[in-house]
């Protein structure tokens, strides 16, 4: 057992009293919404909500991109996100001068990949939606990114994501677990998607997961897996597959890099890792540090090659 993981799990168990308090607060809040003491706004407009009830990387951004790719050629689509770690406040609609500092890194990714899609951000979706509709009156659908727990807006279709290796049905409230909402909130979803599944997931394994989740008869469950694209050079955009001859410097600023690490473990000769916090805003100092690490790796590789040539000369 990894000592660091064991220590982290033990420490989180000690935080159980805080998790219980947090859980009670969440349940009271949901009860207030269920009893109509807090009101959820409904729009006479198609709105799709993509989210989860746990913190961490369950694959919300890839799911939003999948929906955009599926719908944007037939419909006028927009995405609306919080814009995590951006330097602006309130509602912002992306344009040709927008940067990640204006709207956040993930919305900027949507904006670059789908330039014909309206990409908006706003902390309060209930206020941002009318502004987005005013700016783009021809819209036919809005996709809310990471908004399942924001009950101020009642979406027409709710898609709930849960990770294969960390199902919400086997989790607990923060900070002991990863849940930011209660288990019963999953009943509000129309579709449940188990993400990051093994590519060879069998029918028997799927049925076992369905029993663990125990969905309502009205809910649909789907299973997805990660398929990585071919890497490209950051300057030339030339693509080349990762091979067993490659040494990789893995720079991560995402919530859950574990699947990516496992991919490199099976496809590359070796990899070196430099982790940053989720949604990290990279600085010049970070870039210099990354370049220094990469140059050290390259130097070691060159030295190894020279020694190998000398040995067999």
N, C-alpha and C positions, 0 to 999 in steps of 0.2 A: 504494500500500500504506500502511495506517495505521502511522505510526511507532511508536506505543505497542505495537501487536500484534507488529510486527517485533522490537522490543526484547525483549518478553516471550518470544517464541519462541526468540530467540538466547540469552537468559539460561537458559532451561530446558534447552537443548541442553548448556550448560556443566555442568549438574547430572547429566549422564549417569552418571558413576561412582556417585553416590548411588542413582540409579534401578536400576542393575545390582545393587547390594548389597541394596536393598529387594526386587527381584524374586527374588533367590536365597532370601531369607528366606521370602517368600511361597510359593515352590515347595517348599521344605523342609517348611513347615507343612502344605501340601496333601498332600505325600507321606506325612507322618506320619498324617494322617487316612485316606488311601487304604489304607495298610498296617495300619491298625487299632491303631497305637501310641497315637493319640489316638482317643477313642471319641465317636461321635455318638449322642445319645439319640433313640429313636423312641417316639412316643406312639400308643397304640391309639385314635386320635382324628383326625378330619379337620383338617389344618393346611395352609394355603396360604401360601407364601412369595412376597413381591413384593420384588424387589431388582435390583441391577445390579452390575457389576464395575468401574465407574468412579465417580469423584467428580463432583459437579455435578448439576444438575437434569435428570434424564432423564424426569421425570414420574411418580415413584413415588406421590406423594400423590393426584394425579388418578386413577391406576389403582386405588388402594385404595378411593377414593370410588366409582369405577365398580362395583367388586365389591360394596361395601356396598349400593349402590343396587339392584344386580341380585339380591342374596341376602337382604337383611335382612327383607323382607316374608314370606318363606317359611320362613326358618330363624332360629334364635337364634344370632346372630353376635357375635364380639368381635374387636377389633383389639389388637395388642400391638406397641408401638414402644419404641425406646430412650428417647425423651423428651429429645431434644437441647436443651441449654441451659436445662433446667429447674433450679429451685433446690432440688429434693428429691433424695433418693437412694433406691435400692432400688425395690421394687415399690410402685406406687400405682395404685389403681382410681378413675377419675373419678366424681364425684357432683355434686349440685346446687350445691355451694359451690366446686367446683374452678375454678382459673384457669390461664392459660397458664404461669404461674410454677411451678405444681405438676406439670404433665405435659408442658409444651412447647407450642409454637404449633400444630404440625400435628395432634397428637393432640387438642388443644382444638378445632380446626376440625372434626375427625371428631365430637367430642362434641356440638358445637352443631348440626351438620347432621343427625346421626343420634342423637337423644336416647335411642332405645330400644336402641342398640347399646352393649355393654360396651366401654369404652375403657380399656385398661391400659397402663402403661409399666414398663419394667425394663431395667437395663443388661444383665443376664444372662437371656436368654430361657429357658434351661433351668431356672432357678429360678423365674421369673415365671409360666411356664405352669401348673405345679401350683397355685400360689396363685390364679391366675385361675380355674381349674377348681373350686377349693374355694369361691371367692366366688360363682361363677355355675355351679352344678352342672347346670343345664339347657342349657348351651351345646351347639351342634351343630357349630360350626366356629370356628377361630381364624385370622385373617389376620395374618401377621407382616409388619410394614412395615420395609423396608430391612434384611433379615436374610439375604440370599443368601450373604454372605461369612462369616456366623457359623455354622460347621459343627458346633457343639456340638449343634444340633437338626437332625434330618433330617426335613424336611417331606414331606408326601405329594404335594404339587404345587408345583413351583418355576416361577415366572414371572420371566423375565429381561428387563429393559428395556435398550434401547440407542438412543441418539439418532440420528436420521437424518443430521445434519450431523457426527456424531462417533462413528462405529461403533466398537465395541470391537475389531473385527478389524483396524482401521487405527490403533490407539492403542498406547501404550507405558506402562511403569510410571511411577508417581510418583517424583520430581517432574518428570521430563522430559515425561512424558505425563500422562494422567488415570487410568490403571488402578490400582486398589487390589488387584486379583487378576489371576491369569494368564489368558491367552486360553483355555486348555484347560478352565478351570472352567466355561465356558459349556456344556460337555457335560453338566453335572449338571442343567441346566434341562429342563423338559418343554415349555415354551412360550417362544418368543422374540418380543418385541414391539418393532418399530421405531417409536419415538415421534416426535412433532413433524414428521411428514411433510407435504409440500405437499398441499393438499386435492385437487389435480388430478393426483396421482401416477399415472402410466400403468402398464399391465401390463408393458411393456418395462422400465420403471425398477424395478419391483418385482422382476422376474427378475434384473436386474443386482445389486440389493442382496442377494438370496438367494445369488447366486454368491459375493459378497464375504464373506458370513457363513459360508457353507458348513455348513449345519446337518446334524445326523445325520438319518437316515431316520425316526427315531422322534420327532423334534421338529417342532412346528408353528410356523409363522411368521405373524404378523399385523402389519398396518400401521395406525397411528393418526395422526390430525392434531388440532390444537388448534382448538376452536371457542369463542370467547369469548362469554360471556353479556352481557346488557344491563347497563351500569353503573347503580348506584343511589346516591342521595344518602345520605351516612353518617348524617344526622340524621332525615330524613323517610322514607327507604326508597323514594322516588319514582324510578322507572326512566326513563332517557332514553338513546337511542342516541347514540353519538359521531358528530358530523358534521364536515364540512369547515370549518365556522364556529368550531369549538371550539379553544381553547388549553388544553392539558392540563399539569398538574404531575404528573409520574410519580415516585412515591416507591416505591423498590424495596428489599426486604430478602430477595431470593431469589437462588439460586445462578446462574440463567441467565435474565436478563430480556430476552434478545435477541428471542425471538418476540413478546413484548409490545411492544417498541419498534417492530418491523416493522409490527405491527398499527396502532399509533398513527400511524406514518409514512404509512400508506396511507389512514387514515380521519379523522385530525384535521388542522386547519390547521397546527398546530405543537405541539411538546411540549417542556417543560423537565424536566430529569431531576435527581433527587437519589437517589444510591445509598447503601445501607447494607449491611453484611455479611449473609450468609445467616443466617436465624434471629435477626436482631438484636432485642435487647430494647430497645424504645423508651423513652426517658426524657422528662421534662417539657422538658428543654433541646432534645431532638430535635423535640418537638411545636412549641415556640416557633420553632425555626429553620424548620420546614416552613411554619408560618403566615406568617412574615416573607417567605419566598420567594414564597408564594402571593399575598400582598398586594402585593408588588412587581410581580408579573406583572399583577395586576388593575389596578394604578395605571398601568402602561405601556399597557395596553389602553384604559383610560379616556382617557388623554392622547392616544393615537392617534386615538380616536373624536372627541375635541374638535377636534383639528387638521383632521381630515377634514371635519367639519361647517363649520369656519371657511373651509376652502378652497373649498367648494362653496356657501357662503352667498350 
